[in-house]
Amino acid sequence: MSGRFTESIVEDAALAWIEDLDYAVLYGPDMLPDDDALTSR
């Protein structure tokens, strides 16, 4: 590890904290409904 403080370090820590609070962590696109109207613009 280079000792750099990056966004991914903060994100990973926040997601771990959220999971510790018994919340589900989901990938953003997986939360969208399966509707082509949302993606075809």
KEPAVEX-578784 format. One line per field, with one value per residue (C-alpha): residue number from 0; residue in one letter; chain; x negated, z, y negated. Coordinates in nm, 2 decimals. Example, Ala and Ser with C-alpha at 12.3 -4.5 7.8 and 13.67 -1.06 7.14 Angstrom:
<pts>
pos <- c(0	1)
code <- c(A	S)
unit <- c(A	A)
px <- c(-1.23	-1.37)
pz <- c(0.78	0.71)
py <- c(0.45	0.11)
</pts>
This chain:
<pts>
pos <- c(0	1	2	3	4	5	6	7	8	9	10	11	12	13	14	15	16	17	18	19	20	21	22	23	24	25	26	27	28	29	30	31	32	33	34	35	36	37	38	39	40)
code <- c(M	S	G	R	F	T	E	S	I	V	E	D	A	A	L	A	W	I	E	D	L	D	Y	A	V	L	Y	G	P	D	M	L	P	D	D	D	A	L	T	S	R)
unit <- c(A	A	A	A	A	A	A	A	A	A	A	A	A	A	A	A	A	A	A	A	A	A	A	A	A	A	A	A	A	A	A	A	A	A	A	A	A	A	A	A	A)
px <- c(0.00	-0.13	0.01	0.23	0.58	0.82	1.19	1.20	1.06	1.33	1.60	1.49	1.49	1.84	1.98	1.84	1.99	2.33	2.31	2.23	2.55	2.73	2.82	2.78	2.52	2.62	2.45	2.64	2.74	2.87	3.13	3.29	3.60	3.57	3.72	3.56	3.73	3.49	3.18	3.29	3.27)
pz <- c(0.00	-0.10	0.20	-0.02	0.11	-0.18	-0.24	-0.26	0.09	0.22	0.02	0.14	0.50	0.47	0.30	0.58	0.84	0.67	0.65	1.02	1.09	0.91	0.59	0.26	0.02	-0.34	-0.67	-0.81	-1.15	-0.98	-0.80	-1.13	-1.26	-1.57	-1.80	-2.13	-2.12	-1.84	-2.05	-2.40	-2.44)
py <- c(0.00	-0.34	-0.52	-0.73	-0.82	-0.76	-0.77	-0.39	-0.36	-0.59	-0.41	-0.06	-0.18	-0.34	-0.02	0.20	-0.03	-0.02	0.36	0.37	0.19	0.48	0.29	0.45	0.30	0.32	0.23	-0.08	0.06	0.37	0.16	0.03	0.20	0.40	0.13	0.04	-0.29	-0.40	-0.33	-0.43	-0.80)
</pts>
